[in-house]
Amino acid sequence: MWVWIIAGYAGIVLFIAGAAAFVAIFHRNKARRDDAFKVLKLVLGATGVGAVVMFAVRLHEAGLW
């Protein structure tokens, strides 16, 4: 069950980051590019070190690592 939860979370984060990166790079409207870059920074910051530490702790608690 943990695998489905982690995979779903990772999939959503990758989708949001990918969409924001695409808009930040290729959109013609500067305001939208700036907003997409802010979303990209927010998503990457929220899933940075804290998420990796939480993931490692959960794996350790489950006895998988």
C-alpha positions in Angstrom: 0.0 0.0 0.0 2.9 2.4 0.7 4.1 1.9 -2.8 0.9 3.2 -4.3 0.8 6.2 -2.0 4.5 7.1 -2.7 4.1 6.5 -6.4 1.0 8.6 -6.6 2.6 11.5 -4.7 5.7 11.3 -6.9 3.6 11.2 -10.0 1.6 14.3 -9.1 4.8 16.2 -8.1 6.5 15.3 -11.3 3.4 16.3 -13.4 3.2 19.7 -11.6 6.9 20.3 -11.9 6.9 19.3 -15.6 4.0 21.4 -16.5 5.4 24.4 -14.7 8.8 23.9 -16.3 7.3 23.7 -19.7 5.3 26.9 -19.3 8.3 28.7 -17.7 10.5 27.8 -20.7 8.2 27.9 -23.7 5.3 30.3 -23.0 5.4 33.7 -24.8 3.6 35.7 -22.1 6.2 37.0 -19.6 3.7 37.2 -16.7 2.8 33.5 -17.1 6.5 32.5 -17.4 7.2 34.3 -14.1 4.2 32.7 -12.4 5.2 29.3 -13.7 8.8 29.8 -12.5 7.4 30.7 -9.0 5.3 27.5 -9.0 8.3 25.5 -10.1 10.4 26.9 -7.3 7.6 26.2 -4.8 7.2 22.6 -5.9 10.9 21.8 -5.9 11.4 23.6 -2.6 8.5 21.7 -0.9 9.8 18.4 -2.1 13.4 19.0 -1.4 15.4 18.0 1.6 12.4 17.6 3.9 10.7 15.2 1.7 13.8 13.1 1.3 14.3 12.9 5.0 10.7 12.0 5.6 10.9 9.3 2.9 14.0 7.8 4.5 12.4 7.8 7.9 9.3 6.1 6.6 11.4 3.5 4.8 13.4 2.9 8.0 10.2 2.5 10.1 8.8 0.0 7.6 12.0 -2.0 7.8 12.8 -1.6 4.1 16.0 0.4 4.7 
